[in-house]
């Protein structure tokens, strides 16, 4: 006789990259173990790998997790966690930088509770996926996925100049190039073709592409607290799913 199966409740959430609401379940003990191990390790890349695995396991609808924009992946993780073990997360926060706002050195940590169920993706009103380079030529971009994030992490670990990696990231996020009424899908051209295209841009045009990345949706949340030791009031911006757990 087989052991009984326990039914799990289902919930829905909206992701920016998905047209329809996505159905998900809370994570189970096996997924919670992945999360706890990642938190214990204290490594952001490990946390991201665990996030991808947990979200992939808990999404009931067929969604390619690897193709999700990083901000959607992180948001999905917070929603799943809030329905799994509770909406409150306690963080140990220190003063940003070496000194507090009173100019004093204080390295005390203060426990601060935040409600992750109310956290939303931050959107810039001026942000656009369409970048107009000239009156005739424009680019339609797509958002970086977890693979792009891994490239960024590798770039940091190797202490490289980052120029080639930056180009690779931009190339990977080009979706379509428009010239007048003509359109050129990026996946039909080689990496060298796209690199040559970026290399032909002026500094001003290249800056427009950088603005796309600087203003794209992000999982940001401001937290204010009072230090339990020195009484100083501080505010910090949590950025990315790792900041909400590590």
N, C-alpha and C positions, 0 to 999 in steps of 0.2 A: 504494500500500500504506500502510495506516494504521500509526502508531507503536504499539508494544506498551504495554499498560496494566499498571501495577504494583499488585498486590493489597495492601491494607492490613489489618492485624490488627484484630479487633473485641474490645471489652471491655464489661463491664457495670458499672454503678454504681447505688446506691440513692439516690433523692432523696426528701426528706420529703413533697413534694407529690404524688408519683407512687405509685400502688398497686403497680406491678410494676417490677422492675429496668429500667433504660434502657440500651440498647445504643449505644455510641459508637466512633468511630475516632480515632486520633491526628490532630493537625492536620498539614496538608501545608505545603509551602514558601509557598504563597500566603497561608495563614492565619498562618504564622509571621511573614511580612512585616507583616501587620496588627498583630500583637502588638508587634513590634520598633518599629514606627513610633509606636505608642501609648506605649510605654515611653520612647522618645526624646523625645516631646513633653512627658512629665512631667505631663500633665493628667489628673486622676482621671475627669472626664467622658468624655474621649477614650478612656481605658482601659476604661471601662464600655461604651462603644459598640463597641469592638473585641471585648470579651468577648461581648457579645450576638451579634455576627456570627460569631465563631469557634464558639461553642457551637451556634448554629443550623446552621452548616455541618457540624459533626462529629457531631451526633446522628443516628443511623441511624433510630431510631424516630421516628414522627410526634409531636412534642411542640411545642406552641405556646410558643416561648421567651419571647415577650412576656408570657405569662400566668404564667410561673414566678415564685415568690417570689424576691426579690433574693438571699437566702442560698443558695437552690438553684442559681441561675445562677452565683454566685461559686464555689460548691463544684464544680460541673460543670467550670468553667474550670480549677480546680486539678487535677482528675483527668485532664482531657484533656492538660494541659501535662505532667504527670508521666509520661504514657505516650508523649509526643511527643519531648521533648528531654532527659528525665532528671528524677529525683525531687528532686535538690538544687537549691536556689536560693541564690545568694549575695547578701546585702543589705549595704549600707553603712549602719551604724547609728551615730547620734550620741546623746549624753546627752539624755534627755527634759528639756525646759525649758532655762533659761539656765545652770544650774549642775549639777555632778554631785553625787553623794551625799556627797562630802567638802566640799561648799560651795565648790568651786573652779570657775572658768569654764574649760571645756575644750571646744573645738568640733571635736576630732579625730573622724574617721570610722573605724570598725573593720569590716573584712569579717567577716560572720557567715554561716555556711551553715546552712540549715534543710532538713529533709526534708518536702516538702509532701505526700508520699503518706500520711503518718500524721495529717494535720490533719483534724479532724472538725468538724461543726457543733456549737456549744455550745448546750445546751438547759437552760432553767431548769425545775426540777422543779415549781415553783408556777405555771408559765405555763398559760393556758387560752384557747382561742378563744371560749369562752362566758363572757360577762360578765354577772353577775347584778346588775341595778340595784335592783330591789325584789323582794318575794316573788312578784310576778306578772309583772314585765317583765324580760327579759334580751335580750342581743344576741349573735348569732353573728358573729364577725369573720372576715375573710380577710386573708391576708398581703399587704403592699405589693409591687408588682412594679417593674420597671425604670422604668415610666412615673411611678410615685409618686416614685421616687428623682430623676428628672429634674425634677419639680416642686420638690422640696426644694432641688436645686442652683440652680434658677432663683430661688427665694426668697432664697437666700444672695447670689447675684450682684446682685440688685436692691436688697439691703439694706432690704427691706421689714420691716414690723413682724412679719409672719409669722402674724398671727391668722387672716386669711382663708385662707391657704394651709394652715394647720394644720387648719382645718375641712374644707377640700377633701380633704386626705389621709385624715382620719377618715371622711368621707362615702364616699370611694372604697373604703374597707376594710370598710364595713358590708355584711354578706351577708344576714342575716335578723334581723328583730326579732320576738320572741315576747311575747305577752301572754296569760297563761293557756294555753289550748289553741289559741289562734289564732296564726298565723304570717304575717308580712308580708315578702315578698321585696323587698329594697332596689331591685332593678332595675325594679320595677313602679311606683316612686314618683319624683317629680321631685327634683332637687337641692335645691330650696327646701323641699320637704316634709321631707327628711332634715336639712337645716340647722335648720329649725324644731324638729325633734325633739331635736337636740343642744342647741339653745339653751334647751330647757325643763328640762335636767338641772341638778341641784344641783352644787356644786363637788366634793362627795365622789363623786358618781356620775361626773362628768367625769374625775376623777382615776383611777377604775378603768379607763377607756378608755386613758388615758395609760400605765398600768401594762402593758397589753397590748403596747404598742409597746416599752416599756423592757425587757420580759422575753422577747420573741419570739426564736426561734432566730437565731443570728448566727455568722458565720465569724470566730471569735476564736482567737488563739494567742499564748501568752506565750513570749517569747524572752529568755533571760538571756545576758549576755556580759561579758567583761572588756575595758575600753578598752585599746588597744595603747599609748596614750601616757601616761595617768595611772594605769593599773592599777586604776581604780575598777570595781566590779561594778555592773552595771545590769540592769534588767528592763523590757521594753516589751511592750505588748499590741498585736499586729497585728490590725487590724479592717478587713475587706473585702479584696477581691482586689487592689486597688491597692497596699496596703501590702506585699504579697508580691512585687511586681515593681518598684515605683517606688523 
